[in-house]
Amino acid sequence: MNQAGGRPRVDAGELIRQGERVAARVGVVGPRLAARLAAREAPEARQMLDDVRSVLQRLADLGADAEGRARRPVPVLGAHALADQLMVFVHDVAVFGQDADRAAAHAVLRDLAARL
């Protein structure tokens, strides 16, 4: 991440690499959380899944804004699909987003990684 005019600058490749790191964690953690939730073992499992889905929505909104599309709710898929959803939205922001969009997406991913 570089600084441009005092603002962080994230290139597309760096954002995709960060997305891949987080997606790998989500791919492992998501199904475990879903299993715990199904077994009614942990209410924090629902909160974490909700947190991941909130990040997905934020990334989808950034991508929609960058492409000039209307924002839409992210479909709620099973926990096994969360990593794939995340990467679709990361790619949208990486390809279509401006520096500020990529920096915002990078920050959202960094925050999620810290909570996983």
N, C-alpha and C positions, 0 to 999 in steps of 0.2 A: 504494500500500500504506500503510495507516494503522497506528498502534500502538494496541492496546487492552489495557490492563492489562500493558504491557511485552511483549506478544506481537504479532507482525505480524498485521495483519488484511487479508485480500484479499477483495474482493467478487467476485461471480460474473462480472460484466462484465470486470473486470481479469484474472481467470484465463482467461477465454475469449480475450481479446486476446493474452495471453502465449502461449496455446496456438496461436492462429492464426499468430503470428510464428514459433514453433518448427516448426509443421507446414509452413509455407512452405519453411523451410530443409530439413526432412527430405524434403519432396517433391522437392527438387532433388538433395540429397546422397545420399539412399537409393538411387535407381537408379544413380547413378554408382558408389557403393560396390559394388553388386551386379555391375555390369559389370566392375569391376576384380577382384572376387573370381572371377567366372566366367573371366576371362582369366588368373587365377592370378598377377596382378601384385603384389598387396599383402596380406600377412597382416593388416595393420592394418585393412583393409576388413572382415574378418570380426569383428574386435574392435569396431569402431564399430557395425556392424549389431547385434551382441550387446548393446552398450550401449543402443542405441535400443530394442531389444526388452525389455531390463531395465526401462527407464523405462516402457514400455507396461504391463508387468506391475505395476509399482508404482502407476501411475495406476488400472489396473483394480482392484487390491486396495483402494485408497482409495475408489473408487466403490462397490464391492461392500459394503464395511464401512458406508459412509454409507447405503446402501439396505437394509442388513440382509440382504443375500444372501450365499450361500456364495462364497468365493473360488474361482476356476477359472483354469487356465492359459490364457493368451492364445494363440489360434491363431497359428501361424507362417505368415504370408502373404508373398507376394512383396514386394520392396522398394518397388514402385510403390504398395502399399496402406498403407505405414507411416504416412503423414501422415493418411489417413482414420481409421485405427485410433486414432491419437493424439487426434484431435478428438472421437471418440465417447467416449473415456474422460475427456477434459477436461470435456466437457459433463456427463457423469454426476456428476463431483465438483462442478462448478459448481452444478448444480441441487440435488443431494441432500446435499452435504457441509456440514459446519459450518465455522466460521472456521478451526479448526485443520487440517481436511482441505484446505481451499482453500489455506492457507498452505503446507502440506506439498507439495501438487501444484505450486504456484508455484515453490517452491524446487527441486523436481526438474526442472521445465522450464528454469529459469534455469541450472542446472548442465549440462543437456544442451546448451543453446544455446551455452554457453561452450566445449564440447568439439567442436562441429560446425565 
